[in-house]
Amino acid sequence: MQVKKLNLTDCLMLIVGSMIGSGIFIVPSAMSMQLGSPGLLLLAWLVTAFITIIAAVSYGELAAMMPKAGGQYVYLKEAFGPLWGFLYGWTLFMVIQTGTIAAVAVAFAKFTGVFWQQIHPDTIVFSIFGIAINTQQLLAIGIIWLLTFTNFRDVKTGAMVQNAFTFSKVGAIVLMLGAGLFFVFSQRELSLNLTVEADWQDPKLWSVFSIALVGSIFSSDAWNNITFTGGEIERPERNIPLSLVLGTSFVSLLYILMVLMYIYVLPFDAIQNAPQERVGTAFMQQLMGTGGMYAMAALIMVSTFGCVNGLTLSGARVYFAMAKDGLFFKKAAVLNAHGSPQIALIMQAVWGTLLTLSGSYGNLLDYVVIAVLFFYILTITAIFVLRVKRPDAIRPYKVWGYPWLPLMYILLASVICYQLLWFKPEFTRPGLLIVAAGIPVYGMVKLLQKKQPQS
């Protein structure tokens, strides 16, 4: 039996800690190269904030209605049937959660390279079956396993680790913003370049804009992880919706302020050409010299470490819920002596390790985002489906602005998905193929269940 141990503060810390990882310190570099102007860069983060908060507001209704371990998996299963719940859990394991864990762990190693230059993608340690393994990948894998072992303890222990790192990383960003504001107001003339060099009537602009959003959407994702731990939250019907709205709004505001600081403090070409895309350290180096660069690298390491912990803690709860339903390995449903899904955590770490070896930070982002958006669209559609299928169900919270806000999210996210699939097919289409590959797997699972003797 799962014991409810997470309060509102824990929920907020899990959301903020899972959202703030590596993205805001890295992806503005690639985004600025794609968009070509500071005004468009800021607009991309504003659009991302808007759709993220809409999604979180919409999710609150489902979370309050079904506060069970498994979150999004449970919502899809209830709305569309067990196949769609399975496909989400399958994709979460194969791409979304493990891919995000891998990408953020690689980012941790990337910023560790500021202190130890041997931690670099070009420093090859050995090769296995023709695959070169570098020091950056080895460190990332070590972090994944360290935090997996930490989460063998009960959920409250994992939450305490998460809270400590979240307070640290938020404090670091606030200090970063403070340093930026001090720089801004110490200037005799305030000048913020938000020019937009673009033809708004050119359809290619919207395609490029959608592709650039991959970075900001990835950076703003993982807020839904709190729903995975619903069975362990005190007063989930209140705390989950409230923490979703407060957490996503807070992080979105921090991100927008950070991007404004980048644009003000750094020349735009310095954002575009930051070494190894480490915009965060380039920002602090500009403000405080080499000491500032090292301090920022350390703080980003804290941020990414805490993010991997939050993702590790929450993801295993979905596989646990699936296993209880007979849709995942049976062992994943076993809790250890501390009430933690230890086998599910190990499985997650093994696959995350393999993904860490499979590609670069940027490639992992593309695989993750298309799958994330697909299931967000489907889950928000579930609000409409369940209003019809279960009209009398108790809904402690109902989405604001229904049906317009959820419809707006579905429309915007669908347009972004279309643009990504059409103009960046080499990395996005494989993401949806992985989703589709779950259909025959589901068929095999159900066939095996039928063959098993009834107890």
DRENTOR-422242 format. One record per residue (C-alpha): x, y, z; residue in three letters; residue number from 1. Coordinates in steps of 0.25 Angstrom, whole numbers, always signed. Layout:
# DRENTOR-422242
X/Y/Z/Ala/NUM
...
//
This chain:
# DRENTOR-422242
+0/+0/+0/Met/1
+5/+14/-4/Gln/2
+6/+24/+8/Val/3
+2/+38/+4/Lys/4
+14/+46/+8/Lys/5
+16/+58/-2/Leu/6
+10/+72/+2/Asn/7
+7/+84/-6/Leu/8
+22/+89/-4/Thr/9
+27/+75/-9/Asp/10
+18/+76/-21/Cys/11
+23/+90/-25/Leu/12
+37/+86/-23/Met/13
+36/+74/-31/Leu/14
+29/+82/-43/Ile/15
+40/+93/-42/Val/16
+51/+84/-40/Gly/17
+47/+75/-52/Ser/18
+45/+87/-61/Met/19
+58/+94/-58/Ile/20
+69/+85/-63/Gly/21
+78/+88/-74/Ser/22
+70/+95/-85/Gly/23
+69/+109/-81/Ile/24
+85/+109/-80/Phe/25
+87/+102/-94/Ile/26
+76/+103/-104/Val/27
+76/+118/-106/Pro/28
+88/+117/-114/Ser/29
+82/+107/-125/Ala/30
+69/+115/-124/Met/31
+76/+128/-127/Ser/32
+83/+122/-139/Met/33
+70/+117/-145/Gln/34
+62/+129/-142/Leu/35
+72/+140/-145/Gly/36
+67/+151/-137/Ser/37
+66/+154/-122/Pro/38
+51/+158/-123/Gly/39
+48/+145/-129/Leu/40
+56/+138/-118/Leu/41
+48/+145/-107/Leu/42
+35/+142/-115/Leu/43
+38/+127/-115/Ala/44
+39/+127/-100/Trp/45
+26/+135/-98/Leu/46
+18/+125/-107/Val/47
+24/+113/-100/Thr/48
+20/+119/-87/Ala/49
+6/+122/-92/Phe/50
+4/+108/-97/Ile/51
+11/+101/-85/Thr/52
+2/+108/-75/Ile/53
-11/+105/-83/Ile/54
-7/+90/-83/Ala/55
-5/+91/-68/Ala/56
-18/+98/-65/Val/57
-25/+87/-74/Ser/58
-18/+75/-67/Tyr/59
-23/+80/-54/Gly/60
-37/+75/-56/Glu/61
-32/+61/-60/Leu/62
-22/+60/-48/Ala/63
-33/+65/-38/Ala/64
-43/+55/-44/Met/65
-33/+43/-44/Met/66
-22/+45/-33/Pro/67
-16/+31/-35/Lys/68
-1/+27/-37/Ala/69
+2/+27/-52/Gly/70
-5/+40/-56/Gly/71
-5/+42/-71/Gln/72
-5/+27/-73/Tyr/73
-18/+26/-64/Val/74
-25/+38/-71/Tyr/75
-22/+32/-85/Leu/76
-27/+18/-81/Lys/77
-40/+23/-75/Glu/78
-43/+32/-87/Ala/79
-39/+24/-99/Phe/80
-37/+10/-94/Gly/81
-25/+1/-89/Pro/82
-17/+2/-103/Leu/83
-15/+17/-102/Trp/84
-11/+16/-87/Gly/85
-1/+5/-91/Phe/86
+4/+13/-103/Leu/87
+7/+25/-94/Tyr/88
+14/+17/-84/Gly/89
+22/+10/-95/Trp/90
+26/+23/-101/Thr/91
+29/+29/-87/Leu/92
+39/+17/-85/Phe/93
+45/+17/-98/Met/94
+46/+32/-101/Val/95
+40/+42/-93/Ile/96
+44/+40/-78/Gln/97
+57/+32/-81/Thr/98
+61/+41/-93/Gly/99
+59/+53/-84/Thr/100
+67/+47/-73/Ile/101
+78/+44/-83/Ala/102
+78/+58/-89/Ala/103
+79/+65/-75/Val/104
+90/+55/-70/Ala/105
+98/+59/-83/Val/106
+96/+73/-80/Ala/107
+101/+71/-66/Phe/108
+114/+65/-72/Ala/109
+115/+76/-82/Lys/110
+116/+87/-71/Phe/111
+125/+78/-63/Thr/112
+134/+80/-75/Gly/113
+136/+95/-71/Val/114
+144/+90/-58/Phe/115
+150/+77/-64/Trp/116
+153/+78/-79/Gln/117
+155/+63/-80/Gln/118
+140/+62/-79/Ile/119
+137/+65/-94/His/120
+130/+58/-105/Pro/121
+143/+57/-113/Asp/122
+150/+49/-101/Thr/123
+148/+35/-105/Ile/124
+150/+25/-94/Val/125
+147/+12/-101/Phe/126
+138/+6/-112/Ser/127
+128/-5/-111/Ile/128
+123/-12/-124/Phe/129
+129/+0/-132/Gly/130
+122/+10/-123/Ile/131
+131/+20/-117/Ala/132
+129/+23/-102/Ile/133
+133/+37/-98/Asn/134
+136/+43/-84/Thr/135
+123/+52/-85/Gln/136
+114/+40/-87/Gln/137
+121/+32/-76/Leu/138
+119/+43/-66/Leu/139
+104/+44/-70/Ala/140
+102/+29/-68/Ile/141
+108/+30/-54/Gly/142
+99/+41/-50/Ile/143
+87/+33/-55/Ile/144
+91/+21/-46/Trp/145
+94/+29/-34/Leu/146
+81/+36/-34/Leu/147
+74/+23/-37/Thr/148
+80/+17/-24/Phe/149
+76/+29/-16/Thr/150
+62/+27/-20/Asn/151
+62/+13/-15/Phe/152
+58/+19/-2/Arg/153
+44/+23/+1/Asp/154
+37/+35/-7/Val/155
+39/+45/+4/Lys/156
+54/+43/+4/Thr/157
+54/+45/-11/Gly/158
+45/+57/-9/Ala/159
+55/+63/+2/Met/160
+67/+62/-8/Val/161
+58/+68/-19/Gln/162
+54/+80/-10/Asn/163
+68/+83/-6/Ala/164
+73/+83/-20/Phe/165
+61/+91/-25/Thr/166
+63/+102/-14/Phe/167
+77/+103/-18/Ser/168
+75/+104/-33/Lys/169
+64/+114/-32/Val/170
+73/+122/-22/Gly/171
+84/+121/-33/Ala/172
+75/+126/-44/Ile/173
+70/+138/-35/Val/174
+84/+142/-32/Leu/175
+87/+141/-47/Met/176
+76/+150/-50/Leu/177
+80/+159/-39/Gly/178
+94/+160/-45/Ala/179
+88/+163/-59/Gly/180
+79/+174/-53/Leu/181
+91/+180/-46/Phe/182
+98/+181/-59/Phe/183
+86/+186/-66/Val/184
+83/+198/-56/Phe/185
+98/+201/-55/Ser/186
+98/+205/-70/Gln/187
+97/+220/-73/Arg/188
+87/+217/-84/Glu/189
+77/+205/-84/Leu/190
+77/+198/-98/Ser/191
+70/+185/-100/Leu/192
+70/+180/-115/Asn/193
+58/+173/-118/Leu/194
+58/+175/-133/Thr/195
+50/+165/-142/Val/196
+57/+163/-155/Glu/197
+46/+154/-162/Ala/198
+35/+155/-173/Asp/199
+22/+151/-165/Trp/200
+16/+147/-178/Gln/201
+26/+137/-182/Asp/202
+21/+123/-178/Pro/203
+36/+118/-176/Lys/204
+36/+127/-164/Leu/205
+26/+119/-157/Trp/206
+33/+106/-160/Ser/207
+46/+111/-155/Val/208
+39/+117/-143/Phe/209
+32/+103/-140/Ser/210
+45/+96/-141/Ile/211
+52/+106/-132/Ala/212
+41/+103/-121/Leu/213
+47/+89/-119/Val/214
+57/+95/-110/Gly/215
+48/+104/-101/Ser/216
+37/+93/-101/Ile/217
+47/+83/-96/Phe/218
+52/+93/-85/Ser/219
+38/+95/-81/Ser/220
+34/+80/-80/Asp/221
+33/+70/-69/Ala/222
+23/+78/-61/Trp/223
+13/+67/-63/Asn/224
+22/+57/-55/Asn/225
+15/+61/-42/Ile/226
+3/+54/-47/Thr/227
+11/+41/-47/Phe/228
+12/+41/-32/Thr/229
-3/+44/-30/Gly/230
-5/+32/-21/Gly/231
+5/+38/-11/Glu/232
+1/+52/-10/Ile/233
-7/+58/+2/Glu/234
-21/+64/-3/Arg/235
-17/+61/-17/Pro/236
-31/+67/-22/Glu/237
-25/+81/-17/Arg/238
-10/+80/-17/Asn/239
-8/+75/-31/Ile/240
-16/+85/-39/Pro/241
-11/+96/-30/Leu/242
+3/+92/-32/Ser/243
+2/+90/-47/Leu/244
-3/+105/-49/Val/245
+7/+111/-39/Leu/246
+19/+103/-43/Gly/247
+18/+105/-58/Thr/248
+15/+120/-56/Ser/249
+27/+122/-47/Phe/250
+37/+114/-56/Val/251
+31/+121/-69/Ser/252
+33/+135/-63/Leu/253
+48/+131/-59/Leu/254
+51/+127/-73/Tyr/255
+45/+139/-79/Ile/256
+53/+148/-70/Leu/257
+66/+139/-73/Met/258
+64/+141/-88/Val/259
+63/+156/-86/Leu/260
+76/+156/-78/Met/261
+83/+148/-88/Tyr/262
+79/+158/-99/Ile/263
+82/+170/-91/Tyr/264
+96/+166/-86/Val/265
+101/+157/-98/Leu/266
+103/+161/-112/Pro/267
+93/+153/-120/Phe/268
+105/+146/-128/Asp/269
+111/+142/-114/Ala/270
+98/+135/-111/Ile/271
+98/+128/-125/Gln/272
+112/+124/-123/Asn/273
+114/+121/-109/Ala/274
+124/+110/-107/Pro/275
+117/+96/-107/Gln/276
+104/+104/-106/Glu/277
+107/+108/-91/Arg/278
+100/+121/-92/Val/279
+98/+121/-76/Gly/280
+113/+121/-74/Thr/281
+116/+131/-85/Ala/282
+105/+140/-78/Phe/283
+112/+140/-65/Met/284
+126/+141/-71/Gln/285
+122/+154/-78/Gln/286
+117/+159/-64/Leu/287
+127/+154/-54/Met/288
+139/+149/-62/Gly/289
+145/+135/-61/Thr/290
+140/+133/-47/Gly/291
+126/+136/-51/Gly/292
+127/+125/-62/Met/293
+132/+115/-52/Tyr/294
+121/+119/-42/Ala/295
+110/+118/-52/Met/296
+115/+104/-57/Ala/297
+114/+99/-43/Ala/298
+100/+104/-41/Leu/299
+96/+98/-54/Ile/300
+101/+85/-50/Met/301
+93/+86/-37/Val/302
+81/+89/-46/Ser/303
+83/+77/-55/Thr/304
+86/+68/-44/Phe/305
+73/+72/-37/Gly/306
+65/+71/-50/Cys/307
+70/+56/-53/Val/308
+66/+53/-38/Asn/309
+52/+58/-40/Gly/310
+50/+51/-54/Leu/311
+56/+38/-48/Thr/312
+46/+38/-36/Leu/313
+34/+41/-44/Ser/314
+35/+32/-56/Gly/315
+37/+19/-49/Ala/316
+23/+21/-43/Arg/317
+16/+20/-57/Val/318
+23/+7/-60/Tyr/319
+19/+2/-46/Phe/320
+4/+6/-49/Ala/321
+5/-1/-63/Met/322
+11/-14/-57/Ala/323
-1/-14/-47/Lys/324
-10/-14/-59/Asp/325
-3/-25/-65/Gly/326
+3/-16/-76/Leu/327
+18/-16/-72/Phe/328
+28/-26/-66/Phe/329
+21/-32/-54/Lys/330
+34/-29/-45/Lys/331
+32/-14/-48/Ala/332
+19/-15/-39/Ala/333
+28/-20/-27/Val/334
+31/-10/-16/Leu/335
+44/-11/-7/Asn/336
+44/-10/+8/Ala/337
+44/+5/+7/His/338
+31/+5/-2/Gly/339
+39/+9/-14/Ser/340
+37/+2/-28/Pro/341
+52/-2/-28/Gln/342
+51/-11/-40/Ile/343
+44/-1/-49/Ala/344
+55/+9/-45/Leu/345
+66/-1/-50/Ile/346
+59/-3/-63/Met/347
+58/+12/-65/Gln/348
+72/+14/-62/Ala/349
+77/+2/-72/Val/350
+69/+8/-83/Trp/351
+73/+22/-80/Gly/352
+88/+17/-80/Thr/353
+86/+12/-94/Leu/354
+79/+25/-99/Leu/355
+91/+33/-93/Thr/356
+100/+25/-103/Leu/357
+91/+26/-115/Ser/358
+92/+41/-119/Gly/359
+95/+56/-116/Ser/360
+87/+65/-107/Tyr/361
+80/+72/-119/Gly/362
+76/+58/-125/Asn/363
+70/+54/-112/Leu/364
+62/+67/-111/Leu/365
+56/+64/-125/Asp/366
+52/+50/-121/Tyr/367
+45/+54/-108/Val/368
+38/+67/-112/Val/369
+29/+61/-123/Ile/370
+25/+49/-115/Ala/371
+22/+59/-103/Val/372
+13/+68/-111/Leu/373
+6/+56/-118/Phe/374
+2/+51/-104/Phe/375
-1/+64/-98/Tyr/376
-11/+67/-110/Ile/377
-17/+53/-107/Leu/378
-18/+55/-92/Thr/379
-25/+69/-93/Ile/380
-35/+63/-103/Thr/381
-38/+53/-92/Ala/382
-44/+65/-84/Ile/383
-55/+66/-95/Phe/384
-57/+51/-96/Val/385
-58/+49/-81/Leu/386
-68/+60/-80/Arg/387
-77/+52/-89/Val/388
-74/+38/-84/Lys/389
-74/+41/-69/Arg/390
-83/+53/-68/Pro/391
-86/+50/-53/Asp/392
-72/+47/-48/Ala/393
-67/+56/-37/Ile/394
-58/+67/-42/Arg/395
-53/+75/-30/Pro/396
-46/+85/-40/Tyr/397
-51/+88/-55/Lys/398
-42/+94/-65/Val/399
-43/+109/-66/Trp/400
-48/+115/-80/Gly/401
-54/+101/-84/Tyr/402
-55/+98/-96/Pro/403
-47/+109/-102/Trp/404
-34/+108/-94/Leu/405
-32/+93/-96/Pro/406
-36/+95/-111/Leu/407
-26/+106/-113/Met/408
-15/+97/-107/Tyr/409
-19/+85/-117/Ile/410
-19/+94/-129/Leu/411
-6/+101/-126/Leu/412
+1/+88/-122/Ala/413
-4/+81/-134/Ser/414
+1/+92/-143/Val/415
+15/+91/-137/Ile/416
+15/+75/-138/Cys/417
+11/+77/-153/Tyr/418
+23/+86/-156/Gln/419
+33/+77/-148/Leu/420
+28/+65/-156/Leu/421
+29/+72/-169/Trp/422
+41/+80/-168/Phe/423
+50/+72/-158/Lys/424
+46/+57/-162/Pro/425
+59/+51/-159/Glu/426
+58/+52/-144/Phe/427
+43/+54/-141/Thr/428
+36/+43/-150/Arg/429
+44/+32/-143/Pro/430
+38/+37/-130/Gly/431
+24/+34/-135/Leu/432
+29/+21/-141/Leu/433
+33/+17/-127/Ile/434
+19/+21/-122/Val/435
+13/+12/-133/Ala/436
+23/+1/-130/Ala/437
+15/-1/-117/Gly/438
+3/-6/-124/Ile/439
+8/-20/-127/Pro/440
+15/-20/-114/Val/441
+2/-18/-107/Tyr/442
-4/-29/-116/Gly/443
+6/-38/-111/Met/444
+4/-34/-96/Val/445
-11/-37/-97/Lys/446
-8/-50/-104/Leu/447
+1/-55/-93/Leu/448
-9/-51/-83/Gln/449
-19/-60/-89/Lys/450
-10/-72/-90/Lys/451
-7/-70/-75/Gln/452
-15/-80/-66/Pro/453
-26/-72/-58/Gln/454
-23/-72/-43/Ser/455
//
